[in-house]
Amino acid sequence: MALISCEHLTIKYDGRTAVDDVSFSLEPGDYLSIVGENGSGKSTLVKALLGLVKPASGTVRFNGISRREIGYLPQQADTQKDFPASVAEVVSSGCLSRRGLLPFYTAADRRLVRENMEKLEIAGLAKKCYRELSGGQQRRVMLARALCATRKLLLLDEPVAGLDPVITAELYALIDRLNREQGITVIVVTHDISSAVQCGNKVLHMDTRAVFFGTREEYITTEVCRRMMGVHTHADEEGDACHAG
Amino acid sequence: MLGELLSYPFIVRALVVGTLVALCAALLGVSLVLKRYSMIGDGLSHVGFGALSIALAMNLAPLEVSLPVVALAAFLLLRLSERSLIRGDAAIALVSSSAIAIGVIVVSLSTGMNVDVYNYMFGSILAMSESDVVLSAAVSAVVLALYVLFYNRIFAVTFDEGFARATGTNAGAYNMLIALLTALVIVVGMRMMGAMLISSLIIFPALTAMRVFKSFRGVVVCAAIVSVLCFIIGIIISFVWAAPVGACIVVTNLAVFCVFALLGRFVRRA
């Protein structure tokens, strides 16, 4: 049974159609890359999946998964510039969805926070003020928070934007491990087509409509993929990004 | 002098209620300031003035009338700005000036500008009766308990509402909780601080703490301490100079804010 099924989803945004009649479904354990140009409706689609944007028509259905089991990395967090918050406080807030009605974090939560901060090499920043970090560091804090919240589904909107190549490679390896070893379903939005053809098992190519939805192997053979790849990347270099580290 | 101060029962009452209200106001203030809801406090206190003047005209108990009215106003203000029918700040300006206008008309039609009305606007240390103390203490205890219980969720919703919503936190409910608790604190604190000045009790400590502290917990704890200390110092000044208590507390807060602002610059440069 499909974990997520999205049927004839249409979303209007500021009077124009951002997502037009998109249908796809994911099984538990799938790893989907959503690709497309800027403004093709990728982020809007993700927000609709999360219930942050109301669709004009169509449905999103989750089976056997609740919002409390989702980790999410927004493309841009809607936080304020002068917000006083330490890195540890921000990452910890990812654990809240596990707490149910309990008001405080448990020792297990704190361990999870520490592990995820170590994975993203921000443990040393725990006491630092979030707003004083560099863009790349802030990104990793948001990622650590998303990892803390993840139990069944991880949704990442442009996870590697602003990260250096070493951290990028490690991050893709980490996502791949979560997907393969813990069976977490992953959805990654990216405009970096070369990572999409190397990672995961499914691809959704958006251009307001769903231009392509299917397996990665099928996608690589399509005309639209070749056009996106242009001259600068080669599909046959497949496999490196996911399994480094 | 402290002994003399404490020998007056009305001052002891004012100290008990004021300390609790100052504490609650500071805690909620951090969220309100960070969520850009500072003006909600101001708008609600003006609604409170309207409600108090109607209660006075109709000879009803002031706290019991204004509590539900202000709570309802908090609910409406939040709804108005969330549905973006009218922009949030504009909505608050509309509601608060309308409430003052209605209040002033009611006052002039009934009692006229007397001492009671003056006290509602600028506060009075004598305002607290025995039963007010009990009600105020109960309301403060509820606010404090809810704040501590929901502290982590209030942080999450204040910091990044989108993420909180996406991962299954009912952000709307927590916004409403913050607005309702604010309404409670305003009604309870308004009579001592005055409708015109109560919102400073909410905004000042948070802004002061934010000059120096950089974690949410640091800001919350510092704001609470600053708020209570400023309140006590303000009440002593008010007693010594026989000046309106609300005004003395606001001026104390202003002074501490200036000190912290300087301190913050110093710390940042070091």
Chai-1 contact restraints between the chains, C-beta under 6 A:
chainA,res_idxA,chainB,res_idxB,connection_type,confidence,min_distance_angstrom,max_distance_angstrom,comment,restraint_id
A,L50,B,A166,contact,1.0,0.0,6.0,A-B,restraint_1
A,L52,B,A166,contact,1.0,0.0,6.0,A-B,restraint_2
A,R67,B,T167,contact,1.0,0.0,6.0,A-B,restraint_3
A,R67,B,G168,contact,1.0,0.0,6.0,A-B,restraint_4
A,R68,B,G168,contact,1.0,0.0,6.0,A-B,restraint_5
A,I70,B,T167,contact,1.0,0.0,6.0,A-B,restraint_6
A,Y72,B,A166,contact,1.0,0.0,6.0,A-B,restraint_7
A,P74,B,G162,contact,1.0,0.0,6.0,A-B,restraint_8
A,A77,B,D160,contact,1.0,0.0,6.0,A-B,restraint_9
A,D78,B,G162,contact,1.0,0.0,6.0,A-B,restraint_10
A,T79,B,F159,contact,1.0,0.0,6.0,A-B,restraint_11
A,T79,B,D160,contact,1.0,0.0,6.0,A-B,restraint_12
A,F83,B,L34,contact,1.0,0.0,6.0,A-B,restraint_13
A,P84,B,M210,contact,1.0,0.0,6.0,A-B,restraint_14
A,P84,B,K214,contact,1.0,0.0,6.0,A-B,restraint_15
A,P84,B,F216,contact,1.0,0.0,6.0,A-B,restraint_16
A,P84,B,V219,contact,1.0,0.0,6.0,A-B,restraint_17
A,A85,B,F159,contact,1.0,0.0,6.0,A-B,restraint_18
A,A85,B,F216,contact,1.0,0.0,6.0,A-B,restraint_19
A,S86,B,S215,contact,1.0,0.0,6.0,A-B,restraint_20
A,E89,B,F216,contact,1.0,0.0,6.0,A-B,restraint_21
A,S93,B,A156,contact,1.0,0.0,6.0,A-B,restraint_22
A,L96,B,N152,contact,1.0,0.0,6.0,A-B,restraint_23
A,L96,B,A156,contact,1.0,0.0,6.0,A-B,restraint_24
A,S97,B,T167,contact,1.0,0.0,6.0,A-B,restraint_25
A,S97,B,G168,contact,1.0,0.0,6.0,A-B,restraint_26
A,P103,B,L149,contact,1.0,0.0,6.0,A-B,restraint_27
A,C129,B,K214,contact,1.0,0.0,6.0,A-B,restraint_28
A,A149,B,T167,contact,1.0,0.0,6.0,A-B,restraint_29
